[in-house]
Amino acid sequence: MCNVYELKYDLFGWAKAHDDLLHRHLTLPGGVAFEQANIDLTWSTTLYPDYRAPIVRRGADGADEIHFARWGMPSPQFVLKQAVEKKVAALTKKGQAYDYAELLRMQRDEGVTNLRNLESPHWRRWQAIENRCVVPITAFSEPDQVGGMYKPIWFSQSDDRPLAYFAGVWTPWACVRKVKNGWEECDLYGFLTTEANAVVAPYHSKAMPVFLRSAEEVETWLTAPWSEAVQLQRSLPAEDLKVVASPAKVEAETG
């Protein structure tokens, strides 16, 4: 499971790389200039679950719109109920009263970062074009489960760590993500995974993220009927991916 990835660019570097890669301009909703935006347009270079990060959606005017969301789609209801049942058992043992509906409503949802089966009832609702997005990355990490050390192994398309995009989905949602914040409305996203290719499998045999390999594939993912878009859920060819240094090592070497 990929639970950390890198986007090394700042806003302006990303916008240029996006233009070079897809021959399309990045915009803010409503065509607001970057310099005039009244929202925070920065992000952490290394991104973890529930971090705020940029994604790209297709706007109503056909533009590639930057949108910020938190990494981790809503968990299936049964996951939240399992956590609540443990609380109920503990409260019952202590003889304390409880409101099951309120416990469920206030159960912290850690979110689901990687999505594999979008045909399942829980995920099917987000197949629609308006829920699709692409997630900008320059490298991603998988734990070395095969070696048994769980050391993070980093992958990118080359040592230069060029811009790439994962196939993603997003949704507005209301839930508890942080107990201290309580119930809150937020936009959430996650990205698709598929079978690991020959580069990833020696370290993490279960899965790898779905890369969109061209401007045409990005266009298909963002605009095509689901029956066509889902065909993009396949592994990146092994020759297009390699093991690279961790972001920390790159930073140490480059100063």
N, C-alpha and C positions, 0 to 999 in steps of 0.2 A: 504494500500500500504506500503510495506516494504522499507523505505528510510534510514535505518541505520542498520548496522550489525557489528559484532565484529569478529576479528581474533586475538586471544590473543597471539599466538605463534610468536616468531621470526623465521627466516629462518630455522635454524637448528632444533628447536623444532618442527616446522611444518613438516620438512622432516622426522623426526623420527615418528611423529604421523601418517603421510601418509603411511609410511612403515608398521607400526603396524596395521593400519586400512585396507589397501588394498593389503598389501604384494607386493608392487611395489615401486621402488625407484624414487624419484623426481630427475629430471635432468634439466640442462640448455640446450638450443639449441646447437647442435654440441658437446654435452658431456663436455662442459667447466666446470671445477671444480668451486664450489662456491667461493673458496678463490681467484680464478683467474679471476672472472667476472669483466668486465669493465663497468657494469651498477649498478645503485643503487638497492640493494636487500632488502631494508627496506620499511615499510609501516606503516600507522597509525593504531593503535590497533582498534579504532572505525572508521568505514568507512561510508562516506556520499556520495550522488550523485556527480559525476565528480571527486571523489578522484581516485588517481592512486592506483591500488590494484593488487595482484597476482591472476591469474587463472591458470588452468591446461589444456593443450591441448595434444592430442595424436600426437606425432611427426612422421615424415616419417619413422623413424626406429622402430616405435612402442613404444617408450619411453614416459613416462609421463613428458612432458616439462612444466616448469614454464614460464609463459609469463605475462608481466605487461600491463594492459589496464586501461582505465578510465571508471568509472561506469556510464552507460547511453547510450543505443543504439540510433541510429539516429531516430529522430521524424518523423512521417508521414508528407508528403509534405503539406497536408491540414492544419496542425497545424502551420507550418511556414507561409503559405499564410495568415492565419487568422491574425497573428501578423503583417504582412506586410500591410494588408488592413487597419489596424488601423493607421499605419504610413502614408499611402497614403491619408487617409481621413484628417488627421491633416495637411499634406503638402498642400493638395488641398484647405483646408479652409484658409490657409495663403497665397495662390496664389503662392506657390513655385514650381519650376519644380522638377521632380524626374525621375530616371531611375528605372523602376519596377524590371527589371532583376537583377540589381545591389543590390537593396534593398533586394531582395529575397536571393541572394547569400550571402550577409553579415548579414542576420538575425541570431541572436544568437539562437543556438539550445541547449536547456537545457537537452535534452536527455530523454530517457524512461528507467527507471530502472527495472520495472516489466513487464513481457510479459505474456499475458494470451492466446490469440488466434493466434497461429503461422500458422493457415490456412488462415488468411487474406492476401490480395495481398501484403501489405507492408512487412509483416514478413515472408512470404513464401520463399523468396530468401535466408533466413538464416537457412533453415531446413537441409542443406547439412552437411555431416559428417565433412567437413573441417571447418565449422563454429561453431561446437559444442565445448563446454568446460565445466568444472566443477569449481564451485566457492567455495573455502574453507571458512568455517565459524565455529565459536564456539558458537555464540548466535545471535539472530536477534530480532528486535523490531517492534512492530506495535502500532499505536496510539489507545488509548482507545476511539473509536468512539461511542461505545454503551453507555458507561457511560457519554458521553458528555463532558468530561474533556480534551480529546486529550492528556492525560498523556502517555508517552511512556511506554509500557509494554514489558518486555524482556522475551524471550523464549529460552530454550535450551533442549537438551535431558536429562540432569541431572544437578545437582548443580555443578558438576565438570567441566561443559562446555567442553565436549569432541569435537574433530574435527569431522565435518560433511561436506557434500558437497551438494550444490544446483545444479540442472540442469541448465546450462547456454548456451548462444550463444555469439559469438563475431564477429567483422568485422573490417577491416581497413576502414577508412573513412576520408573525408576532409570536414570541416565545421568551423563555428565560435562557439567555446564553451565559450570563454571569450572575451569580446569586446576589452579589452586592448591588447590581443594577435592577434586579427584578424583571418584571414583564416589560418587554420593549418591542417596538416595531423596527424591523431592519430588513435590508436586502441581502440575500444569501446566494452563494454560487458554489458549484462544484464542477469537476470535469470527468469525462468518460475514461474508462480504462478498457484494456483488451489483453489478449494473450501476450506474454513477454516474448520479445524477439531474442535472437541468438546472442546479443550483447548484454541484455538485462538478465536473461534467464540463469546464467551461472551464479548470480548473486541473489536474485529474487524471481523465483520461477512462476509465481502466481499471476502477475499482471504488470502492465506498464501503461502510462497515459496514452491517449489517442492524439497523435500529431496530425495537424492539417498541413499538407505538404506544398500547397500552392495557392495562388490567389483564387483559382477556380474552385478548389476544395473549400476554402473559407466561404466563398460565395454560396456554394451548395449547402454548407452547414447552416448558414444564416437565412437562407431563403427557400430552399427546396422542400417539397413534401417529405414527411417523415420516412416514408418507404424508400426514398432516394437518399436522404441525409444519413440514415442509419448504416448505409453501406460503407461509410467512411470509418466505421468503428473496426479498424484492423491495425495490425502492428506496423510500425515504421520499419522499412527494410534495414537489415543489420548494417549495410554499408553506409547508411546515413546517420549512424549514431556511434558514439564512442565514450569510454570512461574518461573523465577529466578530473582535474584537481578540485578540491573543495573551495568554495568562495573564500574561506578564511585563509587557505594556503595561497590563493591567487593574490589576495590583498596583502599578505605578508611579503610576497615576492616582488610585488609592484610598488609597495610603499603607500 
